[in-house]
Structure formats: C-alpha cells, structure tokens
Amino acid sequence: MQEYSRNCVFKDLSDIKGKKVTIMGLGLNGGGEASARFFAQKGALVTVTDMKSREELLPSIERLSDLNDKIRYVLGKHDIKDFEEADCVIKNPGVKFEGNKFLQAARAIESDISIFLRFSKSPVIAVTGSKGKSSTVSAIYYGLREAGFKAFLGGNITVSPLTFLEETSQDTPVVLELSSWQLADLRGRGVLKPYISLITKIVPDHQNWYGNMESYVQDKMLIYKDQTRGDWSIFDYDGDLPSYAPENASSWGDLFASDSKASVLRYSRKRPDSISAPSSSSSFYGVWEEDKKGYVFLPGMEKPELVLDQLKVPGRHMRTNALNAALVLFLMHVPSEKIRTILAGWEGTPHRLQYFHTFANNVRFYNDSCATVPEAVCEATKAFEKPVILLTGGTDKGLSFEPLVKTLADKNNPLYPKKVFLLAGSGTDKLVKGLKEKALDENGLFENERGSGLDTGIIAGSETGTGTGTDTGASSCQALISGPYKNLTELLKALKEYILKNNISDMDVVFSPGATSFGLFKNEFDRGNQYMDGVKEIFN
C-alpha cells in the first residue's frame, strides 16, 4: 500500500504561486474542476490532463472558461513530462497508484482532500462506510446549519472542500464524506485528525478494485488512525453476517472499537442489554433505536435522553443514519430537544430514497440511484413498511448478489415486492442466475406463467441482458420479475403498461439499482437524474 509524505511541497497557500501543478483527472463530477480552479486562481502554472477527450469533458471545460488563459489542457492521453516536471500532481482518487507509471514519475502527489486538511483549521467530522454515509453526512450538515453553526459539507458527496477552504476557521465545522479511495490517498500524511469520525455499516463493496474485504476495510480504518483520546470515534454495535465478518473479531464494529485511540461510541438498531439507567458504569455508550425513537447515553449521564422522534424520510436504515447524525449533534453540544425538532424537518438526500413524483391512483415514485450495493436494495424493499414495485439491476463490481436473491426469494416476507423490473447489466445477470438456482431448489418459488416467454416463469421478458423485454407480454404476466430491459426508457414503458393494465393504486415505486450502470450512465447521479426525467416524461 502506498505511503505518502508527511511534508507538503507548498509551505502555505501563497507558496502555490508560480509552481507547476498537474491535475490528473478533470472528470465531470466537480473534483478535478475544483482543483483546477483553485490552483489557477492561486497563480499556479496548471496543466489538466485526462484520458477522456475534449468532447467528453466539454461541460467541465466550459465551466472553467474564465480561466482559459491560466490552464493548459492535455486530453485524450497523458504525457509523462507533465508528471516528471510538475512540482506537484493532484491525484484523482479513482486512479490507482500501483502500476501507474505517470504517478510513479511524480515528485510530489497530493489530493484535493489532503490539500484542504493541510491548510484548514476547521474541526472535522469525517464519515465513511459502505452504506448510508452520504445520507448521514447530509443529515449532520443539515442539523449543524439549523442549529446555528456556519458549517460546510464536502468530499465524496461531489463537493470538493477546496471550494470553501478559505472560508473555514476553527469556528466552522466541516463535514467530510470520505470514500475508501480518498482515505487511501491520505495514508502516511498524518493530516486527517477528525474531532469526530464515524463508520457506517460495512458490507462488501468495490471488490473488483480491492479483491478482498481486508484491503477494503484497511483503507476505511484510516479515518480514525490519527485520532487521540480527546476525539470521538463512532462505530456499529450490531453484528455482521457471518460471511461479512472479519476473521479476527466478532464484527467490524468491534474490531474498529478495539483499534481506535479515540473515545469510542456505538450505534445500534435495538436497546443494548448493558443499558441499565440510571448508571454511569454501562459498557455501552452511544445511541440506539427503541420503538422507532432514538436515545443517547454518554459517560457522565445519569439516564438516556431522547434525541430522535419523528422523521420524514422512509426506511429503517435512514432512521439509523439520522440517529448517527443526532449523536454527532449531541457531541457538538446541541440540546436533545432541539435535535429532535431539527431532524424532524430533514427531507433526506437527492438520489437516496428521494420522493419526486406521483402518478394516477397515487402511485408514488422514489429515486434511490445511489444504492450501489445489493444490501442497499434489500433495505429499500423494507423502507415503506408495505410491498413496493422495485426497479433494480446494473453492472457488476465484484459483489455477491446473495442478499438480494434471498430477499426476492422469500415469499413469506410480508414486504415481498409486488413486482420487480430489471435493468440490464452484468450484475443483473448474476442476480437472475441466483434467482433461477433458488427457484430450482425450492419448487413453486415463482408462478409458472408460460405467457412470460420462459418455461420456468421466473423472468417475464428477455432472458438475457440484450433483449428489450417488450415483445413477450411482460406487462400482463403475473411472474415476479420483468426484464431485463436494455435501457431505462424501455423499462419505464413496460412499467407504465403494467400499472395501467393491472389498475395499480396506492403503491410506491422504488428505483434502487444495487449496482453500477456506467455503461449506460456517467455515474449514479446521472443515472438518478435520467430516471427522474424519464418518469416525469412517461408518467405525466
């Protein structure tokens, strides 16, 4: 694993002027663009290089047009000289250092996150994890602002902290969502020392990049490595599935808790047995859920306090995210009654169980495009406390679809989906294969409707990811699953036909892919926007 230098080529922000800075990766999500703008405005000699073409990157280039005389572009390729001759290379977190001849030729490497952390004096609230980190940071940021703090939000949530670096001070808390890749870019630097670190639920993710859970989690653990006793670390208290748990600990949360040097707090979906208020000797300190309410209990408290009651956003997993936000707000000295009032007004995060449209007969549409692991889809099917119509599927990233297979195969589940529509992709192929194997193992798992076009009746529509799913009578078929469809337009047209022919009413429709779809979309945000636009056009 690459260790980076504790030293920075820039002594202070004024030292940037005149330095040669290469931005590796302009991209379309704003990170490379923000870095280019920041260093150009500071007087650096900026070179932006990206393997994508000018045409592909045109939106970002146009937004930087006011700095055209200060930025040099090398697009569609990388030139080794731009790395060898640069005083500093600003690395894109989506690029591996190992085996990269360009990065290995650089004199010094930084990231937008590392530059921010080197030069900001703000107290940092850092969040990582596999599920729920974006909703968690959104709720924390919302809560801080509503409580009167001049707070900032950045990181993996597509806002570079360089955009607000010079507005920060020791009185402005900064909430950072950090991916495993962004954390890996901080290894060895000693600059990430958050006042509060929080790791949301850990499940397998990015296994096509890491190859194993241990390497993935080692990057996650960097979030608290440089914390001290005066800081706070917040970890999961509930157990992991046996196939997910670490070999040398009962759960990832327990492993983190034993490893952190900070004061450790935990979060749980149920009241821990060790809570025995009033008591100051409980082995559990943190927050938990009980009867759909959230409670906090910290060292020195005589009894727990209620910090979470009403919540607008659906889903138990979203309640967990809000509960963690409540704990952070409590640590920031916001009174518990005020926390309850503030979080009752939180409306959630775009692309995460985001309500946006209602069709005839009260059919409600939700966008959960940022659900990129199968476990997140399982949570989405439970979020509304009644069966939903589920739209899912996409490109595989080396993950097991077994959790989603089990969810869709359990017809005894009271929240068993009304219908499932699949978007084509290699991840969808794995899901379909798992469902077929499950159906063969358990006779009658799916209705045997020969009108579906398949002898098994499992899939209504095309059996492979290449078909359209529109020529097989999918909408009239009573089998659970329809598709896969090769694009969103065809999926949504089949969905509308199904809703109208079956007179569906008072129903929630949830688009929760559980995979990537980068062959069809630029990223999960583009996917969510295209979905919402498509729904509004087709279900007008």
Order of alpha helices (4+ residues) and beta strands (2+ residues): beta-alpha-beta-alpha-beta-alpha-beta-alpha-beta-alpha-beta-alpha-beta-beta-alpha-beta-alpha-alpha-beta-alpha-beta-beta-beta-beta-alpha-alpha-beta-beta-alpha-beta-alpha-beta-alpha-beta-beta-alpha-beta-alpha
